[in-house]
Amino acid sequence: MTMMTAQQRAERASAIMWEKDVASQSLGMHIDKIAPGRATASMVVQDHHLNGHDICHGGYIFLLADSAFAFACNSYNQMTVAQHNSITFVSPGRPGERLVAVATEANKTGRNGIYDVTVSGEDGRVVAEFRGCSRTIKGQHFEENED
């Protein structure tokens, strides 16, 4: 039996999560990259994402960052949920613009994790900074000894 690499584990857990993630899929979001403790998600700001100021509603920006966070902290094939999240909005997301959220693990100790997510616009400007704290719970996305 061949041992699964950390990257293979992250990719498989991500694929299984993505299959069930109707919320992210329904917004036109994509998981662009996955690695142990890291994930990149993106979406194009569409008309239904706009608020009364004709910019991307902060809730959608939060959702994009939260999804990147979720995929990063679940990349170890351990069921992991959000414990606490916060976001700071820096600049607006513009209509038609592709927003990219890059989640990076800052610390993982025992069942707790801290992840930083930067959401950027197409021109590279920071749209938002998000920090997510995770908690590992019982269960896995797939049995490690499958195949």
C-alpha positions in Angstrom: 0.0 0.0 0.0 1.4 3.4 -1.0 1.5 6.1 1.6 -0.5 9.2 0.7 1.5 12.5 0.6 0.3 15.6 2.5 -0.5 17.2 -0.9 -2.6 14.3 -2.1 -4.4 14.3 1.3 -5.1 18.0 0.9 -6.4 17.6 -2.7 -8.6 14.7 -1.8 -10.1 16.4 1.2 -10.7 19.5 -0.9 -12.4 17.6 -3.6 -14.8 15.9 -1.2 -15.6 19.1 0.6 -16.2 21.0 -2.7 -18.7 18.3 -3.8 -20.9 19.2 -0.9 -20.2 23.0 -0.7 -23.4 24.3 -2.4 -22.9 27.8 -0.8 -19.5 28.4 -2.4 -20.5 26.9 -5.7 -23.7 28.9 -6.0 -21.7 32.1 -5.8 -19.6 31.1 -8.8 -16.6 30.6 -6.5 -13.6 28.4 -7.4 -10.9 26.7 -5.3 -7.9 27.5 -7.4 -5.1 26.0 -5.3 -4.9 23.7 -2.3 -1.9 22.6 -0.2 -1.5 21.5 3.5 -2.6 24.5 5.5 -3.2 26.7 2.4 -6.0 27.4 0.0 -6.7 30.0 -2.7 -10.3 30.7 -3.7 -11.7 33.2 -6.2 -14.9 34.6 -7.6 -16.0 37.3 -10.0 -18.1 40.1 -8.5 -21.5 39.8 -10.3 -24.5 42.1 -10.2 -26.2 40.0 -7.5 -23.2 40.5 -5.2 -23.5 44.3 -5.3 -24.9 46.5 -2.5 -26.5 49.9 -2.6 -23.1 51.6 -3.2 -22.6 49.5 -6.4 -19.7 47.6 -4.8 -19.4 44.1 -3.6 -21.4 43.5 -0.4 -19.1 42.8 2.5 -20.9 39.6 3.3 -19.8 38.1 0.0 -16.2 39.1 0.6 -16.4 37.5 4.0 -17.9 34.4 2.5 -15.1 34.2 -0.1 -12.4 34.6 2.7 -14.3 32.1 5.0 -14.4 29.5 2.2 -10.6 29.8 1.6 -10.1 29.5 5.3 -12.3 26.4 5.5 -10.5 24.6 2.7 -7.1 25.5 4.2 -7.9 24.3 7.7 -9.6 21.1 6.4 -6.6 20.2 4.2 -5.3 17.7 6.8 -8.3 15.3 6.4 -9.6 16.2 9.8 -13.0 17.7 10.2 -12.4 21.3 11.2 -14.9 24.1 11.8 -14.6 27.8 12.5 -14.3 28.9 16.1 -14.0 32.6 15.6 -13.5 34.8 12.5 -12.9 38.6 12.0 -12.5 40.7 8.9 -11.3 44.2 8.1 -12.4 45.7 4.8 -9.7 47.8 3.2 -11.0 48.7 -0.3 -14.2 47.9 -2.3 -14.7 44.9 -4.6 -15.7 46.3 -8.0 -18.4 45.0 -10.4 -17.0 42.4 -12.8 -13.7 42.1 -10.9 -12.2 38.8 -9.9 -11.5 38.7 -6.2 -8.9 36.2 -4.9 -8.6 35.0 -1.3 -5.4 33.4 -0.2 -5.5 31.5 3.1 -2.3 30.7 5.0 -1.9 28.8 8.2 -0.3 31.0 10.9 -0.4 28.5 13.7 -1.7 25.0 14.4 -1.4 23.6 17.9 -3.4 20.6 18.9 -7.0 21.0 17.9 -6.7 24.8 17.4 -5.6 26.7 14.3 -5.1 30.3 13.2 -5.3 31.2 9.5 -4.8 34.6 7.8 -6.6 35.3 4.6 -5.9 38.2 2.3 -8.6 39.1 -0.3 -7.2 41.0 -3.3 -8.6 42.7 -6.3 -7.4 42.1 -9.9 -5.0 45.0 -9.6 -3.3 43.5 -6.6 -4.8 45.9 -4.0 -5.9 44.5 -0.7 -9.7 44.3 -0.5 -9.9 42.7 3.0 -7.8 41.0 5.7 -9.5 38.1 7.5 -8.3 36.0 10.4 -9.9 32.7 11.2 -9.6 30.5 14.3 -10.4 26.9 13.7 -11.2 23.9 15.9 -10.7 20.3 14.9 -13.7 18.0 15.8 -14.2 14.3 15.5 -14.1 12.7 12.0 -12.3 12.7 8.7 -13.4 13.6 5.2 -12.3 10.1 4.0 -10.8 7.0 5.5 -7.0 7.1 5.2 -6.8 3.4 4.5 -9.3 3.5 1.5 -8.2 2.5 -1.9 
